[in-house]
């Protein structure tokens, strides 16, 4: 039935996905296969070696295992992150070669050609060896298929090379068809090195090797002892051994003698719990299944997820960027638990067990703004499990997550964003979790002054209403605390906690103390309450560090009070000064499409009656300018789906303007018809349909819900999901 209904709309949504989008322009996406929210993923690894400079992992800050412009391939990594700003994972590198075994990646690496990237599938020709590599993945298993020419062929598993700067690994050849081991990863953003952790794996080969072995490269010693070491700095080759080898630069090789063209499939199961679990993941998910079966199953799972939103009209290119963006929002947060439900708890003091999905990779400073609201609307069961995962982290760690990665807390970026995500989902109707536990977890993060890892400087914030220049990024941090406090006030109100409601509402408005009425901008204050001097509102553009702001400047943070835009309009002196100042952000080229704090600004003209057309024009212009069907088709780092979520919303014609508030602001959809399938476990209606009627120049003339004019460019989430048809009529 599913495929019949999809075919009536033409091509299946999964056919429109182009995983190469975002693999250039620092988008940090990878083109290889992954299942929806998968633990395992395969990416071509082309960021090692001088041939790849300047976009090479050791010559600059680089957070992705693959860059589209690069030409030198050194393997295929089996666990990867998508759209993040710091390097981690990108390990367990599989590489096919021919001829004599070479273990130095700079020597065995190759140029490549004929890349094909599709939903759940990637293939490439490895030029040096005339080998074709094909790749797919299930949730916890990467599956590779290599087509070798006649002669000696090898499959290398290199545990020394990786994107993470952590070292250390263990490997053991179990038999001529199986390898097991682990690799240490971690230190995301080069912090919390003491929290480095293992990823375990089991690799199974479809054909027994004629020869196998392991290698270990020893470090180079100087001085007297070096005189006695014949093996100093050399690589030891240990042939046909099944002993366990540990070290930094280690790996294994499987060698085949083929008298004709042959294919070998390699399945690599991964786990963050144990080798035994990695083996069970492999057997349960991909046991006796050939490559094509795994690919078909993953493709169908993707198609089912992407089909929750069906679009009609619009160009082919529009559908490609839309469905690729939706695809990118379904990578992180991703699955952490094994098939048996086990997962490592935060700090890895215990192994936990779940019957739901334990999610990981919560880049919350980015995703609270739009990605999580989108998940609540279209994939509410996933959002529910994400919130339950956050509350489990609170049980394990004493705190809600800030930027959690594979059960380590990286404490990256500023603010207390988990509260916003939980409140936003709760007020959109996802309430199948312990709301009071969540509420008390939020209060702890918002009120505990001593030893609070979520809110540094909380005492000063409570005393003054803002952070001073004694703290890094004080204006940015104040605004983030304000936004979280507002979300907490909304939940307090819903729970009947009147005193908390008043207290947190007041706290949420303290940004006003940082408002400079002469500049009409927010600016930092010193600990003595004076304006910080000298102050340059433009300093901090392009992610340069500056006093006052984190990843941005005064212009990019000028309107970052989504919960109090009407209050800000009043502060600025009314609609016109507000509108003029907002327009100025764009006119003086201070709007940054790749930056989260200002990502909602194009929609803010909707707060000024008569100027809503500016939002319509601006959103359309930004979509056309920054999102394209090409590798550099994202405006910058995808930030685990945040840029992509912005595009999905913008092309559908609505946006969650104030995180925590269950409201949307409206603009012109970019398709004739959009059908959003609603989950009956959370919503009453089967779907919501958005239609557009375009006459001449395209300005919105009327917006109707079920045939009745809204007379507003805002709609509540409840009205939206309980309506049947939202019709946007353009002049």
Buried (B, 14 or more C-beta within 10 A) or exposed (E): EEEEEBEEBEEBBBBBBBBBBBBBBBBBBBBBBBBBBBBBBBBBBBBBBEBBEEBBBEEEEBBBBBBBEBBBBBBBBBBBBBBBBBBBBBBBBBBBBBEEBBBBBEEBBBBBEEBEBBBBBBBBBBBBBEBBBBBBBBBBBBBBBBBBBEEBBBBBBBBBBBBBBBBBBBBBBBEBBBBBBBBBBBBBBEBBEEBBBBBBBBBBBBBEBEBBBBBBBBEEBEEEEEEEEEEBEEBBEBEEBBEEBBBBBBBBBBBBEBEEEBBBBBBBBBBBBBBBBBBBBBBBBBEEBEBEBBBBBBBBBBBBBBBBBBBBBBEEBBBBBBBBBBBBBBBBBBBBBBBBBBBBBBEBEEBBBBEBBBBBBBBBBBBBBBBBBBBBBBBBBBBBBBBBBBBBBBEBBBBBBBBBBBBBBBBBBBBBBBBBBBBBBBBBBBBBBEBEEBBEBBBBBBBBEEEBEBBBBBEBBBEBBBBBBEBBBBBBBBBBBBBBBBBBBBBBBBBEBEEBBEBBBEBBBBBBEBBBEEBBBBBBBBEEEEEBEEBEBEBBBEBEEBBBBBBBBBBBBBBBBBBBBEBBBEBBEEBEEBBEBBBBBBEEEBBBBBBBBBBBBBBBBBBBEEBBBBBBBBBBEBBEEBBBBBBBBBBBBBBBBBBBBBBBBBBBBBBBBBBBBBBBBBBBBBBBBBBBBBBEEBBEBEBBBBBBEBEEEBEBEEBBBEEEEBEEBBBBBBBBBBBEBBBBBBE
